[in-house]
Structures are given as C-alpha cells and as structure tokens.
Amino acid sequence: MDELASQATLLGTVQDVSGTSVSVTLQGNQFSGLSFVNGQGYRIGQVGSFVKIPIGYVELFGIVSQVGASAVPERMAAEMPNGHRWIKVQLIGEGYKGGKFQRGISQYPTIEDEVHLVSENDLASIYGRKAEQHHLVKVGHIAGSESIEALVDINKLVTRHSAIVGTTGSGKSTTVAGLLNALADTSRFPSARIVVLDIHGEYSKALGDRANIYKVNPDPHNDHERPLQIPFWAMSFDELLGVTFGSLPSDGKAKNVIMERIIQLKTETLQKYPQPGITLDNLSVDSPIPFSLNRLWYDLYCLEFGTYYSDGGKTPIRANWAYEKNAAGDDLVGDAEKGVPPRFRKPKSVKDDPEKINWLPDPLNIRAQLDSLGAKLRISRFDFVLRPGKWQPKEDGELEADLAELMQSWLGSARPVTILDLSGVPTTLMNDIIGILLRVLYDALFWARNLSQGGRERPLLIVMEEAHTYLNDNFHGAASSIVQRIVKEGRKYGIGAMIVSQRPSEINPTILSQCGTFFALRLSNATDRSHITSVLTDNLEGLTNMLPILRTGEAIILGEAVGLPMRTLIQAPPKDQRPDSQDPVVCDDLAPELSMIPGGWNISMEENPNYDEFVLVWRQQNPRIVRQVEEEQKQ
C-alpha cells in the first residue's frame, strides 16, 4: 500500500543540483498533469506548489519556481531531447518523516533521487494543528487546500516583527483587521496588548468592540472613544523643540537659553511637587517632569519683543518695561494662560524728547518662532499636545493626573487593542507626533522590562498603518529613527512592530530587513516586488513572482512565523467589522430599485443636497456632524 501511494506521488527524479536550486525531470507517465492520491486530485508542476525529496529518514522540501523548457539547466539544454519536461525547485527546509518541519537543510539531494508531490497530510503535518499548539492562530486557509488552516506562530509574529504589504485594493486593511481580530481574541489571549497607529481613522469600525479609541475629535456618544492627549512635557527636549519652536538660529544661543529655562521650570516643579525616583541631582532637560509651556513662551516673548524706559539711567528690570496701555490706562501685559502676548511700546530715542525707550538687551532672534508658538497655544487644533487635558500643568507645574494614568489607559486597559486615531493630527506635525508616541512607548517598556507590566511578561505589538508616509528612506525623521531602534532592539524588551504599507520600496531598508514575517498581498509594481524579494532569507524568487496575480484577500505568508511559505486566503472579518477603507461603488451591478448601496452614479441625486453640512465637517475637521445643541448639552 505504501509503495502504491509512493508511486502515486512520484513526480520525477533529480538531474541537477546547484546550491539550493534543483532541476527535476518529470517521469514519462505523467502526461495528464493530474495525479490522484487517496482520492484527492493534485495538479502536477504548479508554480508555487510544494514537493519533497526523501533521503533516508529525512525529507527535503522545496517550492516549484519554474516549469517547462526554460527550467532545463543551461549546460544540459543542448543534450536533452525535446520530449523531456523539467521543473526547477528551490529547497527551503527539511523534516523527519512524520516529524516536525524545520527551515534550512543539513544535506543535499543527489542525482536520480526521487521527487514527490506533497499531499494534504504532509501539509497538515508541516503547518501544524491549532488544537495541538496553543501559540498558533488561524488567519485563513491554504489556497487550494481549504481543509488546511493557515496558522501563524504569534511568538515569532509579534517579537520578530512583521510586514503586511500590498497594492491599494488588494485587501491589505481587511487582512490587518482579520489578523488583529484573531490576536485580540480574549478567550485565548486575555492579556493581549496591541497599539494601532491609525493614520486615516479606518479601524474604529473594525475593532470597536475590542478596542479603546483615542482621537483628536472623539464622538461624545461613544463610550470607548476618548480624547487623544499627549503631554508635551513628557517629550525629549529635541522633540519638544520640533513641535513648538521649529528650527532655531544655527549659533545655538537660543537653543541653550530655552534649555536652561526649561530646566529651571522643571526644577521649580520638582521642589514644590517632589516625584519619586528623581532628584535635583539626576534631573535633566529630558526628564518627564511637568512645567508650564505657556509661562516659558510668555517669558521668552517678553525678552524678545520687550522694551523698557531707559531715560534717567533706568535699567531693564520688569518695573521699567514699556507696555502699551488700553483705553482705561492699564498696561497691556497679555495673558500667558490664554496665549495672549503683551504689547510693548516701540523704541524711541528722539533728541529733544526726554522719554527714551530701548529694546531689552540680548535678543535671541526667534520672533517668528515665538509668534508661531503663540498662535498654536491659542488654536484649539493643537490642544491635544499643548493643552493635554488632565495632563496640562498649572503655572507652578501642578498636575491633575500623572503619566501612570496615561500609560494605564494606553497599555493596561481591559480591552486588548488601543487605537491611536491620528486622522485629526495636523499634517505638519504627523511625523513628529508618530515619533514621539513610539519613543514614549519604547522608553516606558524598556525601563519597565523587569516588571509584570513590562514587555517581557506582556509583549506589546505596535501596528503602523501607511508606514511609507513616515518611514520613508528619503526623510530621516523622528518616526524613522525610533522605528529603526524598535526593530533592532525591541525584541529583547517585548516590543514588536507590524509595518503596513502599499509601497514597500519607499520604506527604510533597515526597517524592512528586520521584519521576520511577511504577508505579501498583490503587488503590481516591480520595484516594490524587488524590495520584498531582496529582504527575504529564503531563495523564493519563484514564489514572489506570483505577487502580481494574487486574488484580492489572498496573501503569500513567508518568514519565521510559518513553517513553510504558504499561499493563503485570509479570513476576512464580518462585513460590519471591516475597516472603513472599502472602494466606493460608482455603479452597482444591481438595478437601482434592488441596490442596497447608498449613492452611486446610477442613483438619482437627493433633492436639495445640504452643502452647509459639507462645509461644516470640513471646517470642524471631523467627519461626524457635531451640532451646536450637542456641544451645549456636553458642556
């Protein structure tokens, strides 16, 4: 019986071995291109299919990368008769008969070794069974073998980093949602911890039942949507400068003065409100100690724009400052808390006028930066970072809530997923904000690595959507720098990255090369495909050549989280739990009276469309219409 089964799976014999590439001639009786094993039909010589080469107790496994006359070894092409059929196989791993598969090979095949089909029983043994191995999660099923589940090892998926790449419309967002739904199954993983950087606000709908959502403009009617608030004082000095002042004069004077003043303000806070673990001796400008940014801005504004009465030998002390006055004769000193600048009189040095007014000494030449920061303090759009709610320090540095509450809300919630919806973040700040969020998460988990709340006992997966927009190799911004650090060192501290992109060729090569697992959906661009091929550890050009012809929702999963590379139909979540990234329907294939899809070119436009609403959502930078009545009720 075994001999009959062996003959049924026999494809041909090895004729040439070159490195990991093996050339095989098909046996003469395989004319139909179809073979039956235990009642199951198998197509012979399919590119991307698996074969095995038994060598004693060991079986070598490979992937068919080439079929036909072009697969004949170049040095043998002239000697071979035209009737011979060839396939080329790339070796990828080995395993003992009936045992566990492992990547890499310890020996090579020799001439005339038999090459066999890989049956469904072989595939089931290689891919594992979820019931037997608790660290495996189902993401779909093997294309062409619906009875075999596509399982991935979450140990390798999370800590060894991963990438999900695919052209727009290939099913990338749905794949991410399906994968996160599997990972956030609290019945299997009650302590799962996932943070999603959602650039376009797509995942609230898909993961809303198992996620807390933080966004700049939260829906007051949704209990699980909360305001996104990032304390400016938890940033490093360089991060804070990028968000507040921007570029400073190259002489370094302004930067040094700002640094000294921040240290002074943090020192005053620490003296008045001591914090455990930090003293005046180890306090630095980067220490996450609260201080009043409004006070810093106000003091610097006065020094930069201020004037003083200099007649009669007066000195530039505050009592001699030359404020303008209002109609009531009061000095226009401004309001630091509201971001209102003081008004100073212009310098005056007229020969016959006894009143003399001069500039305050030692300007920093940062007038434009101070005007810009003052505007940000007055505009509500920047409140999420410059006026961060409970984490907004008073003038003396007092807080309503400390960082522990913020970290617990992001990382210690009862819900396994935290979505940081960045769709309301100003474009000019996007790269900086992403870099700050990632750096804060990395630093917190790095220093807490020996605690139960740290990443070693409860690893964190960070999902980075639209990664090519902020991890671009041509822009060495804050986000790219910290992600390079995460993918190089994060594994040791329980921090994993999942890079999601439609243009892998635009992502920094260092970041992409550190991803141990790839979910490659349809990729039409040759440059993108070459980048994926170049970072794979296996010799799988034949498999990656299939990327342009994959179906929507179909992926080739390669790397450390899977035993063998597998062509997989990803299990999509229910339609009402998919990301808000579906293509609009221009014209439904059903008649208008039968169509369930709102809108479309074949549907008559509504009477008197309300473009006041159109402009309202544009102005408020929020797709949800917030009526004035709702705002008043909220207050």
Phi, psi and omega in degrees: 000316179297323181293320178296317179296322180296320179292327180292329181268353184294127177261311184179203183228154179288133178239343182203137178232126179220100184065236178265005181261129182236130176260133187232136171263134178286146180290156190294336184272003180268072184266331187281341185076010181222134179229144181249129178231118181052040177081358181257127180275140180230131174284136183266136173074031177279127177299130182095352178278165184258148174226162177228150180235102180290130174227093184066233180275354183255143175241124175273140179244145179212171180242134178289120183250342184207144182224139173106194185299330181290345179276354178292133177304139187303319183286349182251356187299320183289334185272341187274135175293155185297337185285345182287138176250140187233153167226151176248134185238137174257119180287139182229341182182185183209169176192155174285150183304122181075003182256195185278139177281144174222147181286154182085160181232146179260347179207163182250155174286164178239173182300138178075005171296141182285146177241128186239156169297153171261116183277173178297326177297320177297315181297319179298323178292321182289313187281345178085169179234129186301322183295335183267340185227106189289345181273005179259140176235145180276130177244355181163212175220160183293128178299126181090348178222074188299338182282349182257122179287142173272110185247140176237148180275111185289339175300313181282326182298317186279305189278337180264007174070156182209166178221137174243114186234147179177149178297154175306129180091003181275354181099023185294310182295322178294323176298315178299315181297317179297319180294317181291327175298321179291319182287334183262022177286102187291341176290332178260322185232077184294343181248023178301147182218111185226133174242127181249123172270100187261100187290322186249010178068041185268335195261358179299318180291320185287325187239014187301332183280351180225023184222149165262135187246127178244122182216160183296320180240080183289155176279116183295343181270355180254114184295339184260005172258126183229158181292135174282120182226124183238107182298123180296330185283351175272355179281159170287167183300315181294322177296318180297318178299318181297324182278328188257298187268332185077209182288141180243163179307144186289346182288347175084353183297311182297319181298318181293320180295316179298317179300314181297320181290324177294317178299320179297316180294320179292326177297316179297319178298314183295325179291324183274325181231083184301144179242133179296140176091354180221137180232176178296336181286325181253010176290136176227174181294338180269353181296134181284068178249130184292150173204165182273111176292325178298320179293319177300312180299315183298314181297318179292324178297317179298318181292328184276321185256352190288151173231165180214158178282120186251359181289152178070022178075023181291147180260160185281047175277163186302327181296339182257009181292145186260081178283150166285163183237152176273187184296333181275359180087010179272147178293138177272080186274355180077188181214108183298320184295323181269357181076022179268120183284155174288162178246125181246150177288153181285150178302145182215127179213065180271137189302314186269358181265123182290339181278122179242134178231127179236163173292150171295145185288163174058059175291159183256354181060046178231038182298315181297319180295321180290321176298318180295316179295319178300319178297319179297323179292334181269341184265128184294340182298335181259007183297329184299339180242329182264340174226069192279057172055237182295344181259017177274115181289146170285179185299331180265005177095001180290142181242151171277325179217147182259182185295333181302319180293322178294313181295323179293323180291327180277319190246345186241020181288160175291338177273139188285340186244136172242119179259118174263096184280110185260014184295338179264003180282132178306139183303323182295338182257354191305309183299317180295317183295318178298316178300320180294314180301314182293321180293320178296315179297317181295312181300317182297314181286330177297311183284339179262019188297336181263004181260162178294335179276352184282181186282340181289322179272333180220081185304153180246133173254124178252118181261123184246099180285152179049047189296333183295342181282339181229358175246028183292136181294338182272359180226101184275072182268186183297321182295314182298320182295314183286327179291324174300322179291320180296313184288337178276320190241344188299329181307320184291339185245012176076035179239116180247149180244140171239110184268125180240124185203150173262353179226076181299337180291343181265357180272144178309126184301327179299318181294312183295323183290341180271356179281122184277339183228138179237133167253099185260108174271192184300126177232113183271331185282127184296325180295318178296317180296321181295326178293321178294315180299322186290336183261357179282141181280337181268159178272080192236037180302322181299323180286318181289341175292346179278351188302323181292342186250011177291148178282163176297129182084006179252138184222151168261118181260123183228154172117201192286336184280353179231147179294309176240148171303139183221139174273118194233139167268110184292136178282110182281147175291168177305155186301328181277002179235033179255156181300154179278061184223017181289150178293134173298145178270117179286316179212118181290149179283350175268160176295152183307323182287343180257347186289139177258004185262126179288139176079191184114157183289339182268006178250134180298141180291148177298152179287137178050062179302140187271097179276354170295319176295322179304313181284329181300310182293330177293314182294318185278355179056044181208120183293343178271133182283118178252109181284156179299325180297319179296321180297319181293320177296323180296323181284000000 
